[in-house]
Amino acid sequence: MDIDSSLKNYIKKEIIPLYDQFDKAHQRSHVTDVINESLKIASYYQVDINMVYTIAAYHDIGLCKGRDLHHLVSGELIRKDRKLRQWFSEEEIEIMAEAAEDHRASNDYVPRSIYGKIVAEADKELEPMICIRRAVQYNMTHYPELNFKRKYQQIIDHLREKYGESGYMKLWIPESNNATYLSELRQLIKNEIKIRPIIESMINEELEKEKNYQ
């Protein structure tokens, strides 16, 4: 499980800091969580740990060009990073680029390799409170003009569309905890009495943080 020290140093200095410019749901803490979960899942498979680490680190850097196509941009940035040729072959770089392209939860196809499945699964972070918090943070970053009522409705609609019984969220790795978390989240989403005060509390917390920051 040892990651090449020079690769790790490069990614920590040049890639991880890129997340500081993204929205609150995709900052440094997010990529660190995805890296850690990817490495945990990888321990169950015969895979190159350096590739797993790199894919997880790069998976969302395409957000520099916006959210809609960020997974595709992430793949292209992996292909264009000449520095990666110090550690990987062209074939390995292509596998990593495809894995980044395949990680997005809304993709309607199965990831093309085990590497894509690992990062896609690690990226889900389905612990219910984390999912709700990230939805709140994303909404408040991108739609600050909405009033409280509209914020709540947009957040709950997003949670249902993504994580509900007929949502687009798909699971790929049986060794992760996501199946249990998803079941818990779905039960919570269906219970308006329980989830509404949670979302409202998180909105208020984020508003207070912004107030203190200013």
LUMTI-284677 format. One record per residue: residue in one letter; y negated, x, z of N, C-alpha, C in turn. Coordinates in steps of 0.001 Angstrom, whole numbers, plus 500000, padded with zeros to 6 digits. Each point is the difference from the previous one (the first is absolute). Example, Ala and Ser with C-alpha at 12.3 -4.5 7.8 and 13.67 -1.06 7.14 Angstrom:
! residues 2
A505690513190507800498810499110500000498800500900500000S498950499650499280498810500820500060498910499230500730
! end
This chain:
! residues 214
M501216500814500000498784499186500000498730500850500000D500128501314499890498817500860499999499256499887498680I498704499740500078499160499898498818499370501362499746D499937500396498736499408501278499637498605500116500630S499768501047500736498758500138500765498767500096499110S500138500687498859498842500131499118499652498663499338L501016499225499639499786498667499442499330499109501040K500529500030501197499457499168501076498549500354500286N499700501279499990498642500448500263499041499528498912Y500437500091498739499174499544498885499706498505500116I501033499221500268499831498552500078499120499611501185K500180500659501118499184499683501180498524500330499785K499727501063499235498622500429499797499317499306498824E500775499693498950499389499503498766500279498528499688I501101499458500488500387498642499619499759498984501117I500486500270501185499844499055501106498527499636500246P499059500950499959498591499647500237499421498991499005L500625499864498825499513499033499015500016498583500558Y500921499735500927500134498650500551498814499606500883D499203500954500414498851499691500841498955499155499280Q500034500004498658499004499248499223500447498581499671F501246499647500345500534498696499614499695498936501053D500385498751499708499746498911500937500796500203501293K499658499237501020500569500191501330501514499869500042A500571499225499085501444499807499987500748501137499311H499261500932499383500649501072499238499393501372500318Q499714500228501251499436501283500367501081500961500490R499582501077500629500908501089500356501174499535500861S499748499065500900501081499506500858501091499310499176H499581499325498919500977499316499145500894500990499279V499414500995499358500834500948499257500893500790500948T499518500290501199500837500693500987501192499142500385D499781498716500195501096499084500331501016499930498864V499504499944498755500908499908498849500809501290499848I499364501135500226500720501280499944501109500027501048N499667499653501221500988500040501088501162499047499755E499683498801499535501065499022499739500843500425498798S499374500576498982500747500488498834500994501088500406L499559500918500841500880501080500454501141499452500845K499717498989500785501041499361500820501053499348499102I499552499246499015500940499343499074500771501034499196A499319501060499584500637501029499169501189500661500690S500012499987501316501098500645500735501337499332499740Y499989498791499456501233499283499688500518500302498593Y499239500765499218500336500201498590499977501480499621Q500708500319498932500011501347499449498824500132499038V498845500331500549498786500104499195499266501297500344D499055500369499135499180501185500220498855499621500937I500000500552501203499032499610501009498573500378499606N499849501076499216498670500379499526499441498960499030M500869499445499180499578498947499083499623498735500774V500798499647500979499711498810500810498643500140500677Y499767501154500604498730500255500698498822499894499027T500145500580498837498913500011499015499700498605499475I501032499260499660499799498627499498499264499158501033A500444500085501240499367499203501057498530500387500159A499718501294499925498616500474500163499096499539498859Y500525499939498788499206499667498819500005498506499660H500814499198500661500301498667499477498779499102499807D498959500163500813498828499130499891498723500718499547I500092501237499572498761500712499649499310499378498779G500732499193499250499397499309498862498952498969500405L499894499715501295498959499084500471498598500522499696C499908501276499667498692500569499614499453499322498754K500863499334499227499585499293498789500087498491500159G500160499525501237500111498561500241501421499590500340R500141498789500516501293499543500516500959499478498925D499451499326498986500854499272499055501065500870499338L499640501191499566500933500884499301500249501288500785H499798499954501314500050501239500780501356500677499948H501083499223499896501339500589499961500199500811498714L499466499488498892500113500718498724499117501243500005V498812499878500574499094501154500087500611501079500893S500644499591501088500663500967500875501050500797499230G500767499305499172500998500682499185499373501009499058E498903499619499368499326500906499073499415501212500721L499488499784501195499431501118500756501083500992500423I501184499504500267501123500909500281500312500829498760R500070499354498850500298500719498749498932501045499682K498754499711500327498894500883499638499758501122501007D500618499922501159499759501011501038500783501271499668R499324500971499398500671501233499579500543500799501185K499399499818501132500434500727501189501447499659500367L500423498792499715501353499581500350501063500779499241R499614500618498884500966500806499224500474501228500780Q499330500333501089500458501107500833501304499669500716W500247498695500209501155499596500803501005499131499245F499569499390498896500866499034499331500080500236498492S501132499604499431500178500055498549499308498797499364E499859500016498683499379498877499304500818498726500197E501310500133500021500864498835500208499777499416501390E499890500841501001499774499527501366498634499347500136I499010500570499331498657499421500039499985498620499363E500741499837498918500068498691499357500675498975500921I501052500402500684500678499107500953499024499584501098M499224500949500489499038499695501061498897499072499500A499519500241498790498961499142499425500518498569499832E501223499861499508500590498671499833500176499305501350A500371500775501017500179499428501338498677499451500530A498907500738499780498685499511500417499637498726499240E500300499969498711499724498809499195500805498801500472D501199500270500507500923498929500372499831499499501427H499106500611500780499953499666501426499330498673500306R499210499479499076499182498826500314500865498766500258A499708499292501099500814498855500419499997498873498977S498919499854499245499905498900499037500679500298498670N500524501210499823500735500301498766501185499055499871D500261499550498777501078499034499795501281500654499488Y500169501294500270501215500695499577500487500921501115V501267500371499917500601500887500996499525501427499749P499595500743501036499623501399499809501060500774499237R499558500918499147500910500672499078500881501073500635S499718500404501211500819501028500655500033499744501494I500873500715500689500067499903501448498673500436500620Y499298500908499341498712500460500517498976498866499990G500005499214498935499103498859499933500343498952501040K501298499795500229500428499029501013499589500452501403I500116501295500253499652500515501331498523499786500297V499124500424499089498564499877500280499564498534499994A500604499185499134499659498575499974500368499345501326E501142500376500534500444499435501279499127500511501143A499710501304499992499181500588501064498586499440499993D499495499657498840498633499517499855499815498586500544K501099499293500217499892498595500384499441499805501407E500361500854500940499482499875501374499997498535500439L501180499413500117500112498566500221499963499557501452E499735500912500910499819499559501385498865498974499973P500241498785500490499056498894499789498544500301500324M499725500598501156498611500235500366499321501017499076I500782500960499487499447500973499060499631499313498690C500889499137499501499730499284498749498760499127500111I499891499293501101498857499111500183498719500821500127R500052501076500770498831500861500175499532500574498661R500933500469499184499628500580498715499391498945499084A500524498769500044499438498925499183498573499683500436V499777500001501301498660499752500530499045501115499589Q500437501238500161499156501144499661499662500028498511Y500983499724499171499746499991498555498979498917499657N500192498814500560499092498896499712498574500326500427M499845500583501164498666500263500518499307501136499252T500794500913499452499414501077499209499536499500498641H500810499158499370499729499589498627499233498690499876Y500019499180501061499293498711499936499135499795501250P499095500927500259499182499908501215499056498796500010E499744499431498816499046498903499908500590498656500422L501327499909500122500630498720500333499711499609501442N499841498686500212499841499536501375501362499992500702F499972499729501280501211500099500819501113499099499468K499678498773499660500999499031499533500647500471498712R499194500491499063500539500448498716500801501290500154K499581500869500914500770501212500271501402499632500474Y500059499110500972501299499605500542500891499431498899Q499454499080499197500816499346498983500496500992498960Q499152500929499600500413500990499008501088500917500558I499880500370501270500996500870500636501339499295500116I500007498766500477501273499289500177500637499692498647D499186499710498986500546499760498658500669501267499466H499359501139500227500580501269499553501324500270500709L500043499797501299501229500250500764501141499120499505R499713498752499706501039499084499510500462500381498597E499045500366499145500344500379498626500877501247499970K499710500938500893500722501273499986501271499969500828Y499934499438501222501114500109500942500751498699500257G499516498879499485500646498715500245501391499909499393E500681498904500280501379499806499525500113500156498484S499002499566499265500008500131498533499032501079499532G499598500889500911499057501055499662500608501083499134Y499138500905499525500468501031499066500555501251500681M499946500056501320500529501164500705501519500119499814K500452501174499575501434500267499822500393501222500835L501219499989500513500509501108500798501050500766499197W499990501343500139500891500834499196500951500875500822I499657500258501252500771500961500799500578499330501243P501325499887500102500598499320501157499849500753501312E499745501312499937499920500792501225498647499864500728S499037499334499398498698499846500658500016498777500915N498939499856500794499869498855500908499270498832499355N499730500098498730499134499025499357500567498592499941A501319499856499870500584498657499921499719499215501275T500158500653501137499725499343501281498521499664500125Y499147500971499648498559499779500086499548498869499078L500555499959498789499595498981499037500374498610500499S501171499883500607500422498720500549499048499544501104E499609500935500876499066499681501078498639499592499438L499550500727498985498698499713499402499993498634499329R501090499672499314500076498698499332499943498852500999Q500668500159501126499947498966501029498582499840500536L499306501113500147498635499967500512499052499363498999I500160500347498724499147499445498951500119498479499932K501195499491500260500233498557499940499435499258501206N499652500744501044499530499376501240498479500146500121E499274499016499515498537500032499982499410500151501408I500628499365500969499481500040501365500038501416500566K501042500766499638500133501362500511499189501020499209I500004499875498667499396501060499193498477499888499919R499460498803500079498541499855499867499234500794501061P500334499878501295499249500779500994500180501506499851I501143500431499455500229501433499769499035500515498939I499914499273498881499100500399498924498550499939500461E499639498945500701498627499856500471499626501137500953S500924500364500878499751501096500938499800501317499266M500829500253498965499886501235499238498700500047499209I499580498880499453498725499950499286498868500363500953N500023499411501188498957500282500992500008501468500423E501193500573500136500113501410500372499393500897498922E500294499690498739499462500802498902498483499841499897L499494498792500241498557499779499988499325500788501114E500642500065501144499450500743501122499979501501499707K501065500482499342500049501418499620498859500334499053E499773499120499024498924500238499037498646499988500698K499831499091500941498744499899500748499741501276500784N501036500506500669499862501219500803499768501224499115Y500646499990498820499856501128499077498566500105499485Q499401498833499758498635499972499488499013500436501087
! end
